[in-house]
Amino acid sequence: MQLTIAGIEETLKAVRVEGYTTLDLRSVRDVDPFGLVLLDLLMRQQDEQGERLQILRPVHPPTIRWMQAMGLFTRPGLRAPDPGVAEALQPITPIEDEGAIMDLVDRFDARLDQRYTLDDSPRFTLIRFMIELFQNIPQHSNVTGSVADAHGIAAMHDFPDGIVLAIADKGIGMRESLSLRGETFESDADALDAIVHRGLSRFVDPGRGAELMRISKMIRSWDGTLAIRTGHALFYHDPTQGGDIYDVAPFPGVQIALVIPHRVFGICESASENGRAERVDEPGEAWFNGADE
């Protein structure tokens, strides 16, 4: 079992379709922020439905240490970000108040700045992405007021193939949000397609919406990876497979992952390669997300 962009769908299917009440994660070593935030939301959603999951936690010490540093398995409540934890680039962080979005974006940016020196242009583009995506949670996730707790969260970490940013909620989802336009969408896939490829939003005013369409175009130009999940539908794009929309196990809300290659930011493996960016704090052993040496 992998708690990653590629593997979390099997976990969701096991619980949401096949009815598993126990998740055996003891052998898990592959984890990323997208898998992490979805697992967090899954546990909360099952609790709210009176169907609490029994979790057998990973036993590989570096994996469970990283997951705890990122804010999972630290009940009660989410762990506050700890600047002293080197393993966690940006732990799971609640997104609640629209007025606090800029402070939250500054915190994410500061964590990146502690670890890397980034080229300005892509750094500012990522900041703009975070502002847009973080704002979507207070603006859209529960605009109907029908959800007790949309529970918006975000997390970020860096891996050999790039920086992974995940933003998620368990709110009303894209289809219900778009229905406020007065249009009917027959499926979650139709709503997702309208947002990603046509730039629609719940607002009918000219110039509103299109954030995810712009982000999708930029991620493609960077040869990055983008996953957008809502209800029964998943839009997935990577440089090798291209992009498509898939039917997946049902889960409320909207969950998004961006994987941005290091080279986009001017990050190199060694400062001697081009004299620009290098990592500020050296990673320790290759402690998870890879085969044993």
Contacts in CASP RR format, 6 or more apart in sequence:
PFRMAT RR
TARGET T0000
AUTHOR 0000-0000-0000
METHOD contacts of the structure
MODEL  1
MQLTIAGIEETLKAVRVEGYTTLDLRSVRDVDPFGLVLLDLLMRQQDEQG
ERLQILRPVHPPTIRWMQAMGLFTRPGLRAPDPGVAEALQPITPIEDEGA
IMDLVDRFDARLDQRYTLDDSPRFTLIRFMIELFQNIPQHSNVTGSVADA
HGIAAMHDFPDGIVLAIADKGIGMRESLSLRGETFESDADALDAIVHRGL
SRFVDPGRGAELMRISKMIRSWDGTLAIRTGHALFYHDPTQGGDIYDVAP
FPGVQIALVIPHRVFGICESASENGRAERVDEPGEAWFNGADE
1 7 0 8 1.000
1 10 0 8 1.000
1 11 0 8 1.000
1 23 0 8 1.000
1 24 0 8 1.000
1 25 0 8 1.000
1 27 0 8 1.000
1 28 0 8 1.000
2 8 0 8 1.000
2 10 0 8 1.000
2 28 0 8 1.000
2 30 0 8 1.000
2 31 0 8 1.000
3 11 0 8 1.000
3 25 0 8 1.000
3 28 0 8 1.000
3 30 0 8 1.000
3 31 0 8 1.000
3 32 0 8 1.000
3 35 0 8 1.000
3 36 0 8 1.000
3 38 0 8 1.000
3 39 0 8 1.000
4 30 0 8 1.000
4 31 0 8 1.000
4 32 0 8 1.000
4 34 0 8 1.000
4 35 0 8 1.000
4 289 0 8 1.000
5 32 0 8 1.000
5 34 0 8 1.000
5 35 0 8 1.000
5 164 0 8 1.000
5 225 0 8 1.000
5 227 0 8 1.000
5 236 0 8 1.000
5 257 0 8 1.000
5 259 0 8 1.000
7 30 0 8 1.000
7 35 0 8 1.000
8 34 0 8 1.000
8 35 0 8 1.000
8 38 0 8 1.000
8 39 0 8 1.000
9 234 0 8 1.000
9 248 0 8 1.000
9 249 0 8 1.000
11 23 0 8 1.000
11 35 0 8 1.000
11 38 0 8 1.000
11 39 0 8 1.000
11 42 0 8 1.000
12 38 0 8 1.000
12 42 0 8 1.000
12 248 0 8 1.000
12 249 0 8 1.000
12 251 0 8 1.000
13 248 0 8 1.000
13 249 0 8 1.000
14 20 0 8 1.000
14 23 0 8 1.000
15 23 0 8 1.000
15 42 0 8 1.000
15 46 0 8 1.000
15 53 0 8 1.000
16 42 0 8 1.000
16 249 0 8 1.000
16 250 0 8 1.000
16 251 0 8 1.000
17 249 0 8 1.000
17 250 0 8 1.000
20 53 0 8 1.000
21 51 0 8 1.000
21 52 0 8 1.000
21 53 0 8 1.000
21 54 0 8 1.000
22 53 0 8 1.000
22 54 0 8 1.000
22 55 0 8 1.000
22 56 0 8 1.000
23 53 0 8 1.000
23 54 0 8 1.000
23 55 0 8 1.000
23 56 0 8 1.000
24 56 0 8 1.000
25 55 0 8 1.000
25 56 0 8 1.000
25 57 0 8 1.000
25 58 0 8 1.000
26 56 0 8 1.000
26 57 0 8 1.000
26 58 0 8 1.000
26 59 0 8 1.000
27 58 0 8 1.000
27 59 0 8 1.000
27 60 0 8 1.000
28 58 0 8 1.000
28 60 0 8 1.000
28 63 0 8 1.000
29 58 0 8 1.000
29 60 0 8 1.000
29 63 0 8 1.000
29 288 0 8 1.000
29 289 0 8 1.000
29 290 0 8 1.000
30 288 0 8 1.000
30 289 0 8 1.000
30 290 0 8 1.000
31 58 0 8 1.000
31 63 0 8 1.000
31 66 0 8 1.000
31 67 0 8 1.000
31 288 0 8 1.000
31 289 0 8 1.000
32 157 0 8 1.000
32 159 0 8 1.000
32 164 0 8 1.000
32 166 0 8 1.000
32 257 0 8 1.000
32 289 0 8 1.000
33 70 0 8 1.000
33 155 0 8 1.000
33 156 0 8 1.000
33 157 0 8 1.000
33 164 0 8 1.000
33 165 0 8 1.000
33 166 0 8 1.000
33 257 0 8 1.000
34 164 0 8 1.000
34 166 0 8 1.000
34 168 0 8 1.000
34 227 0 8 1.000
34 255 0 8 1.000
34 257 0 8 1.000
35 166 0 8 1.000
36 67 0 8 1.000
36 70 0 8 1.000
36 72 0 8 1.000
36 92 0 8 1.000
36 155 0 8 1.000
36 166 0 8 1.000
37 92 0 8 1.000
37 153 0 8 1.000
37 154 0 8 1.000
37 155 0 8 1.000
37 166 0 8 1.000
37 167 0 8 1.000
37 168 0 8 1.000
37 255 0 8 1.000
38 168 0 8 1.000
38 229 0 8 1.000
38 251 0 8 1.000
38 255 0 8 1.000
39 72 0 8 1.000
40 72 0 8 1.000
40 78 0 8 1.000
40 92 0 8 1.000
40 153 0 8 1.000
41 151 0 8 1.000
41 153 0 8 1.000
41 168 0 8 1.000
41 169 0 8 1.000
41 170 0 8 1.000
41 251 0 8 1.000
41 255 0 8 1.000
42 53 0 8 1.000
42 251 0 8 1.000
43 53 0 8 1.000
43 55 0 8 1.000
44 149 0 8 1.000
44 151 0 8 1.000
44 170 0 8 1.000
45 170 0 8 1.000
45 251 0 8 1.000
45 252 0 8 1.000
46 52 0 8 1.000
46 53 0 8 1.000
47 53 0 8 1.000
48 148 0 8 1.000
48 149 0 8 1.000
55 73 0 8 1.000
57 64 0 8 1.000
57 67 0 8 1.000
57 73 0 8 1.000
58 64 0 8 1.000
58 67 0 8 1.000
60 288 0 8 1.000
62 285 0 8 1.000
62 287 0 8 1.000
62 288 0 8 1.000
63 287 0 8 1.000
63 288 0 8 1.000
64 73 0 8 1.000
65 87 0 8 1.000
65 287 0 8 1.000
66 87 0 8 1.000
66 88 0 8 1.000
66 287 0 8 1.000
66 288 0 8 1.000
67 73 0 8 1.000
68 74 0 8 1.000
68 79 0 8 1.000
69 82 0 8 1.000
69 85 0 8 1.000
69 87 0 8 1.000
69 88 0 8 1.000
69 91 0 8 1.000
70 87 0 8 1.000
70 88 0 8 1.000
70 91 0 8 1.000
70 92 0 8 1.000
70 155 0 8 1.000
70 157 0 8 1.000
71 78 0 8 1.000
71 79 0 8 1.000
71 88 0 8 1.000
71 91 0 8 1.000
71 92 0 8 1.000
72 92 0 8 1.000
78 91 0 8 1.000
78 92 0 8 1.000
78 93 0 8 1.000
78 94 0 8 1.000
78 153 0 8 1.000
79 91 0 8 1.000
79 92 0 8 1.000
80 91 0 8 1.000
81 88 0 8 1.000
81 90 0 8 1.000
81 91 0 8 1.000
81 93 0 8 1.000
81 107 0 8 1.000
81 111 0 8 1.000
82 88 0 8 1.000
82 91 0 8 1.000
83 111 0 8 1.000
83 114 0 8 1.000
85 91 0 8 1.000
86 281 0 8 1.000
87 287 0 8 1.000
88 157 0 8 1.000
89 111 0 8 1.000
89 112 0 8 1.000
89 115 0 8 1.000
89 156 0 8 1.000
89 157 0 8 1.000
89 158 0 8 1.000
89 163 0 8 1.000
90 107 0 8 1.000
90 108 0 8 1.000
90 111 0 8 1.000
90 154 0 8 1.000
90 155 0 8 1.000
90 156 0 8 1.000
90 157 0 8 1.000
91 155 0 8 1.000
92 153 0 8 1.000
92 154 0 8 1.000
92 155 0 8 1.000
93 104 0 8 1.000
93 107 0 8 1.000
93 108 0 8 1.000
93 153 0 8 1.000
93 154 0 8 1.000
93 155 0 8 1.000
94 151 0 8 1.000
94 152 0 8 1.000
94 153 0 8 1.000
95 101 0 8 1.000
95 104 0 8 1.000
95 134 0 8 1.000
95 137 0 8 1.000
95 138 0 8 1.000
95 152 0 8 1.000
95 153 0 8 1.000
95 154 0 8 1.000
95 167 0 8 1.000
95 169 0 8 1.000
96 138 0 8 1.000
96 152 0 8 1.000
97 138 0 8 1.000
98 135 0 8 1.000
98 138 0 8 1.000
98 139 0 8 1.000
101 131 0 8 1.000
101 134 0 8 1.000
101 135 0 8 1.000
101 138 0 8 1.000
102 131 0 8 1.000
104 134 0 8 1.000
104 154 0 8 1.000
105 127 0 8 1.000
105 130 0 8 1.000
105 131 0 8 1.000
105 134 0 8 1.000
108 130 0 8 1.000
108 154 0 8 1.000
108 156 0 8 1.000
108 165 0 8 1.000
109 123 0 8 1.000
109 126 0 8 1.000
109 127 0 8 1.000
109 130 0 8 1.000
111 156 0 8 1.000
112 118 0 8 1.000
112 123 0 8 1.000
112 156 0 8 1.000
112 163 0 8 1.000
114 280 0 8 1.000
114 281 0 8 1.000
115 158 0 8 1.000
115 279 0 8 1.000
115 280 0 8 1.000
115 281 0 8 1.000
116 265 0 8 1.000
116 267 0 8 1.000
116 277 0 8 1.000
116 278 0 8 1.000
116 279 0 8 1.000
116 280 0 8 1.000
117 276 0 8 1.000
117 277 0 8 1.000
117 278 0 8 1.000
117 280 0 8 1.000
118 265 0 8 1.000
118 266 0 8 1.000
118 267 0 8 1.000
118 277 0 8 1.000
119 265 0 8 1.000
119 266 0 8 1.000
119 276 0 8 1.000
119 277 0 8 1.000
122 222 0 8 1.000
122 260 0 8 1.000
122 264 0 8 1.000
122 265 0 8 1.000
122 266 0 8 1.000
123 265 0 8 1.000
125 218 0 8 1.000
126 165 0 8 1.000
126 260 0 8 1.000
126 265 0 8 1.000
129 165 0 8 1.000
129 215 0 8 1.000
129 218 0 8 1.000
129 258 0 8 1.000
130 154 0 8 1.000
130 165 0 8 1.000
132 211 0 8 1.000
132 215 0 8 1.000
133 154 0 8 1.000
133 167 0 8 1.000
133 211 0 8 1.000
133 215 0 8 1.000
133 256 0 8 1.000
134 154 0 8 1.000
134 167 0 8 1.000
136 167 0 8 1.000
136 211 0 8 1.000
136 254 0 8 1.000
137 150 0 8 1.000
137 152 0 8 1.000
137 167 0 8 1.000
137 169 0 8 1.000
140 172 0 8 1.000
140 173 0 8 1.000
140 177 0 8 1.000
140 201 0 8 1.000
140 202 0 8 1.000
140 254 0 8 1.000
141 147 0 8 1.000
141 150 0 8 1.000
141 152 0 8 1.000
141 169 0 8 1.000
141 171 0 8 1.000
141 172 0 8 1.000
141 173 0 8 1.000
141 253 0 8 1.000
141 254 0 8 1.000
142 150 0 8 1.000
142 171 0 8 1.000
142 172 0 8 1.000
143 172 0 8 1.000
143 177 0 8 1.000
143 180 0 8 1.000
143 202 0 8 1.000
144 172 0 8 1.000
144 176 0 8 1.000
144 180 0 8 1.000
145 172 0 8 1.000
146 172 0 8 1.000
147 170 0 8 1.000
147 171 0 8 1.000
147 172 0 8 1.000
147 252 0 8 1.000
149 170 0 8 1.000
150 169 0 8 1.000
150 170 0 8 1.000
150 171 0 8 1.000
150 172 0 8 1.000
150 253 0 8 1.000
151 169 0 8 1.000
151 170 0 8 1.000
151 171 0 8 1.000
152 167 0 8 1.000
152 168 0 8 1.000
152 169 0 8 1.000
152 170 0 8 1.000
153 167 0 8 1.000
153 168 0 8 1.000
153 169 0 8 1.000
154 165 0 8 1.000
154 166 0 8 1.000
154 167 0 8 1.000
154 168 0 8 1.000
155 165 0 8 1.000
155 166 0 8 1.000
156 163 0 8 1.000
156 164 0 8 1.000
156 165 0 8 1.000
156 166 0 8 1.000
157 163 0 8 1.000
157 164 0 8 1.000
158 164 0 8 1.000
158 262 0 8 1.000
159 289 0 8 1.000
161 259 0 8 1.000
161 261 0 8 1.000
162 259 0 8 1.000
162 260 0 8 1.000
162 261 0 8 1.000
162 262 0 8 1.000
163 259 0 8 1.000
163 260 0 8 1.000
163 262 0 8 1.000
163 265 0 8 1.000
164 257 0 8 1.000
164 258 0 8 1.000
164 259 0 8 1.000
165 257 0 8 1.000
165 258 0 8 1.000
165 260 0 8 1.000
166 255 0 8 1.000
166 256 0 8 1.000
166 257 0 8 1.000
166 258 0 8 1.000
167 255 0 8 1.000
167 256 0 8 1.000
168 253 0 8 1.000
168 254 0 8 1.000
168 255 0 8 1.000
168 256 0 8 1.000
169 253 0 8 1.000
169 254 0 8 1.000
169 255 0 8 1.000
170 251 0 8 1.000
170 252 0 8 1.000
170 253 0 8 1.000
171 252 0 8 1.000
171 253 0 8 1.000
171 254 0 8 1.000
172 252 0 8 1.000
172 253 0 8 1.000
173 188 0 8 1.000
173 230 0 8 1.000
173 231 0 8 1.000
173 252 0 8 1.000
173 253 0 8 1.000
173 254 0 8 1.000
174 188 0 8 1.000
174 191 0 8 1.000
174 192 0 8 1.000
174 195 0 8 1.000
174 230 0 8 1.000
174 231 0 8 1.000
174 253 0 8 1.000
174 254 0 8 1.000
175 185 0 8 1.000
175 187 0 8 1.000
175 188 0 8 1.000
175 190 0 8 1.000
175 191 0 8 1.000
175 230 0 8 1.000
175 231 0 8 1.000
177 201 0 8 1.000
177 202 0 8 1.000
178 185 0 8 1.000
178 191 0 8 1.000
178 194 0 8 1.000
178 195 0 8 1.000
178 200 0 8 1.000
178 201 0 8 1.000
178 202 0 8 1.000
179 185 0 8 1.000
179 202 0 8 1.000
180 202 0 8 1.000
181 200 0 8 1.000
181 201 0 8 1.000
181 202 0 8 1.000
181 203 0 8 1.000
181 204 0 8 1.000
185 191 0 8 1.000
185 194 0 8 1.000
187 232 0 8 1.000
187 233 0 8 1.000
188 230 0 8 1.000
188 231 0 8 1.000
188 232 0 8 1.000
188 233 0 8 1.000
189 232 0 8 1.000
189 233 0 8 1.000
189 245 0 8 1.000
189 247 0 8 1.000
191 230 0 8 1.000
191 233 0 8 1.000
192 228 0 8 1.000
192 230 0 8 1.000
192 233 0 8 1.000
192 235 0 8 1.000
192 245 0 8 1.000
193 235 0 8 1.000
193 245 0 8 1.000
194 200 0 8 1.000
195 201 0 8 1.000
195 212 0 8 1.000
195 213 0 8 1.000
196 212 0 8 1.000
196 213 0 8 1.000
196 216 0 8 1.000
196 228 0 8 1.000
196 235 0 8 1.000
196 245 0 8 1.000
197 213 0 8 1.000
198 213 0 8 1.000
199 209 0 8 1.000
199 210 0 8 1.000
199 212 0 8 1.000
199 213 0 8 1.000
200 209 0 8 1.000
201 208 0 8 1.000
201 209 0 8 1.000
201 210 0 8 1.000
201 211 0 8 1.000
203 209 0 8 1.000
212 228 0 8 1.000
212 256 0 8 1.000
215 226 0 8 1.000
215 258 0 8 1.000
216 226 0 8 1.000
216 235 0 8 1.000
216 237 0 8 1.000
219 225 0 8 1.000
219 226 0 8 1.000
219 237 0 8 1.000
219 258 0 8 1.000
219 260 0 8 1.000
220 226 0 8 1.000
220 237 0 8 1.000
222 260 0 8 1.000
222 261 0 8 1.000
222 264 0 8 1.000
223 239 0 8 1.000
223 261 0 8 1.000
224 237 0 8 1.000
224 238 0 8 1.000
224 239 0 8 1.000
224 258 0 8 1.000
224 259 0 8 1.000
224 260 0 8 1.000
224 261 0 8 1.000
224 264 0 8 1.000
225 236 0 8 1.000
225 237 0 8 1.000
225 238 0 8 1.000
225 239 0 8 1.000
225 257 0 8 1.000
225 258 0 8 1.000
225 259 0 8 1.000
226 235 0 8 1.000
226 236 0 8 1.000
226 237 0 8 1.000
226 238 0 8 1.000
226 256 0 8 1.000
226 257 0 8 1.000
226 258 0 8 1.000
226 259 0 8 1.000
227 234 0 8 1.000
227 235 0 8 1.000
227 236 0 8 1.000
227 237 0 8 1.000
227 255 0 8 1.000
227 256 0 8 1.000
227 257 0 8 1.000
228 234 0 8 1.000
228 235 0 8 1.000
228 254 0 8 1.000
228 255 0 8 1.000
228 256 0 8 1.000
229 235 0 8 1.000
229 248 0 8 1.000
229 251 0 8 1.000
229 254 0 8 1.000
229 255 0 8 1.000
229 256 0 8 1.000
230 253 0 8 1.000
230 254 0 8 1.000
230 255 0 8 1.000
231 248 0 8 1.000
231 250 0 8 1.000
231 251 0 8 1.000
231 252 0 8 1.000
231 253 0 8 1.000
232 247 0 8 1.000
232 248 0 8 1.000
232 249 0 8 1.000
232 250 0 8 1.000
233 245 0 8 1.000
233 246 0 8 1.000
233 247 0 8 1.000
233 248 0 8 1.000
234 245 0 8 1.000
234 246 0 8 1.000
234 247 0 8 1.000
234 248 0 8 1.000
235 243 0 8 1.000
235 244 0 8 1.000
235 245 0 8 1.000
235 246 0 8 1.000
236 243 0 8 1.000
236 244 0 8 1.000
236 245 0 8 1.000
236 246 0 8 1.000
237 243 0 8 1.000
237 244 0 8 1.000
238 259 0 8 1.000
262 268 0 8 1.000
265 277 0 8 1.000
266 274 0 8 1.000
266 276 0 8 1.000
266 277 0 8 1.000
267 277 0 8 1.000
267 278 0 8 1.000
267 279 0 8 1.000
268 274 0 8 1.000
268 275 0 8 1.000
268 276 0 8 1.000
268 277 0 8 1.000
268 278 0 8 1.000
270 278 0 8 1.000
271 277 0 8 1.000
271 278 0 8 1.000
286 293 0 8 1.000
END
